Amino acid sequence: MNSPTDEQPALIRITLEGRKMNYPDRYDQENPLNLHKAKMSLEQAIDFLSQ
């Protein structure tokens, strides 16, 4: 997977801090975090299957 853009880590960071943006910008805020969680889960599954 490609590297995140400069604003994606910032959006992930403020989401983890519990700060919320107003709609419709909140979708853009939560989407990178959801993609990051999905990537981490896929990496864990691949590591598990490759053992």
C-alpha positions in Angstrom: 0.0 0.0 0.0 1.1 3.5 -0.7 2.3 6.0 1.9 -0.4 8.3 3.4 -0.6 11.9 2.2 0.6 14.6 4.6 -2.9 15.4 5.8 -4.0 11.8 6.4 -1.8 11.2 9.5 -3.0 14.5 10.9 -6.6 13.5 10.4 -5.9 10.1 12.0 -4.2 11.9 14.9 -7.1 14.3 15.7 -9.6 11.4 15.3 -7.6 9.4 17.9 -7.6 12.4 20.2 -11.4 12.4 20.1 -11.8 15.7 18.2 -14.5 15.7 15.6 -15.0 17.9 12.5 -18.4 19.1 11.3 -20.3 17.2 8.6 -19.6 16.6 5.7 -15.9 17.0 6.6 -16.2 14.3 9.3 -16.3 11.6 6.6 -13.0 12.8 5.2 -11.7 12.7 8.8 -12.8 9.2 9.7 -12.1 7.5 6.3 -8.2 7.5 6.7 -8.5 6.0 10.2 -10.8 3.3 8.9 -8.4 2.6 6.0 -5.5 2.5 8.4 -7.3 0.0 10.7 -8.2 -2.2 7.7 -4.5 -2.1 6.5 -3.3 -3.1 10.0 -5.8 -6.0 10.2 -4.8 -7.2 6.7 -1.1 -7.1 7.7 -1.9 -9.1 10.8 -3.8 -11.7 8.9 -1.1 -12.1 6.3 1.5 -12.5 9.1 -0.7 -15.1 10.8 -1.2 -17.1 7.6 2.4 -17.0 6.6 3.5 -18.8 9.8 
